[in-house]
Amino acid sequence: MTLSRPVRRATLAVHVVASAAWLGLTLGLLALALTATTTGSAATAEAGLWAMKLFADLLLLPVALLTLASGLVLALGTPWGLARHRWVWTKFWLTLATTTATAFALRPGVNAAVAAVAAGEPLPGTTDVLAGPLVSLTAYVFMTVISLLKPWGPTRRGRRPGTRPHRHGAAAPAGRAR
């Protein structure tokens, strides 16, 4: 299946916007987590955690799923393929892992922190609130960089018969040297 040019461009635009939104939301979560964990005010900490809960419950998962879905459509509908290039394969697995972590670790962690603070208890482990956004941000920046640089060359599946790797990992026709 190959996407037509207009569909490919529209899907690419959706993917880039969703990915940028995910990165921006994560930066916002990190700022709120830092505020909640470093403030001396219980009211400020609670407000920061409630804002994190809104981001996590209403925005993060839909944006994550849109990023994953549009990336899959692009991978399967373009010559890049899903398993032909190491950078695409790496992005797929990292996106799947971070989407799963958002659903099953980050959101429940934020919700538990909000419940504890709302009940008048101290914030349960500052690293718990900070770790999710920090790890996610690192993963998203890494995925953005590999999207731009496209390192590592093709996978075994992506190498075609009669080609040999170039110096930089890209495959060249067997009869042509660089």
N, C-alpha and C positions, 0 to 999 in steps of 0.2 A: 504494500500500500504506500503510495506516495501522495503527499498533500499537494494540492494546487498552490500556486504562488500566493494568491490572496488568503487562502486558509492558513497556510504556513505562517505568513506575516502576522495575521490576526492572532494565531495561537502563540507565536513568539512574543507579541506585545502583551498578551494576557500573562504569559509565563514571567516575563521580566517585571511587570507591574506587581504581580502577586509575590514574587521573590523579594522585590524591594520593600513591599509592605510587610512581609514577614520579618525582614531584617530590621525595619523601622520599629515594628511592634516590640521586637526583642530588645532593641536599644531603650525603648520606653520602659519595658519591664525591668531592665537592669537599673535604670535611673530611679525608678520607684522602689526597687528592692534596696538599693544603696540608701535611699532616704529613710525607708522603714527601719533598716538595721542600724543606722548611725545617729538617728535623731534622739534627743533626750525627751521628746514629747510623746506621750502615749497616744494623744489624739492625732498627731502627725503620722506616727507609725500605722495606726489603724486606717487613716485615710489613704496612705500609700498602698497598704495591702488591699483595701477595697477597690482601689483603681486597678491594681494588678489582677484582681479577681474579674473585674469587668473585661479587661483585655483578654485574659485567659479563657473566660467562658464564652464571650460573644464573638471575638475576632480571630484569635489564634488558630483554632482548629479549622474553620472554613478557609482561611488563607493558606494554611498548610496543605489542606486537601486540594485546593485549586492549584497550588504550585506543583504538587505531586502529579495530578491529573494532566495538567498542561505539559509538564516535562515528559510524561509518558507518551502523550500524543506526538510531541515533537520527535522524540527518540524513535518511535515506531513508524512515523510518517515521513522521515527524511533519511537521506543517505548516512547520517551519523549512526543510526541504529541504536539499540539499547545495549548490546553487548559487543559492539564492534570496536569501540574505543575505550581505553581505560578510564579516561576522564568522565565520560558519560556514565559508565558503569559505576564509578565511585560516587558521582553525584546522585545517581538513583538510590543506591544503598544508604547514603548519608541522609537523603531526603526522607526515605522510608523510616530510618531509625529516628530522626528528629521528629517526624510526625507522630510516630508511636510514643516517643518520650513526652511529647506535648500532651497527648491524650491520657497517658497512663502514669506519668510522674509529675510533670510540671503543674498541670491543672489541679490534681488532688493535693499536691504540696501547698499550693497557694490557698486552696480552699481550707485546708487544715490550719494554716497560719492565721487566716481570717477568723475562723471559728474560735481559735485559742485567744486571740487578742480581743475579740468581741466579748468573750466570756470573762475578760479581766485578767487572763493569765499572761505571763510573759511570752514573747515571741519564741516559738519552739525551734531553736537552732538557727542562727543567722545564716550559716552556710547552706542550709536547705533552701532558703528563699533566694539566695544569691547564685547557687550552683546552676540551677536550670537556665536562667537567662545567660549566664557567662559561658556555659558549655554550648548552648544554642548559638550564641553570637559568634563564637569561634568557628563552629561548623559552617555557618552561613557565609562568613567572610571567606573561609577556605573554599567553599563551593563557588563563590563569586569569582575568586581568583582563578580557579581551574577552568571556569567557563570562559574567561577571557584568554588565558594562555594556552589552553587545550594541550596539556603536557602528556607525556608517556607513550604516545603512539597507539597503534591498534592492539587489540587483544589477539589471541590465537585465532579466534573465530573471525576477527576482522581482517586478518591477512588473507590475501587471495593467492591461489596457486600461481607460481611463476613470478612472485614478487620477493624482494629481499628488503630488509630494513635499511633506511638511510641512517646517517650519522645521528640525527635528532629523533629517531624512532618512527618516522613516517615511512610508509612502504613505497618503494620505487619499482618500476617495471624491471624485470630481470636483465634485460639487455642494455639498460642505461645506467651509467655511473654518474655520480655527482662530481 
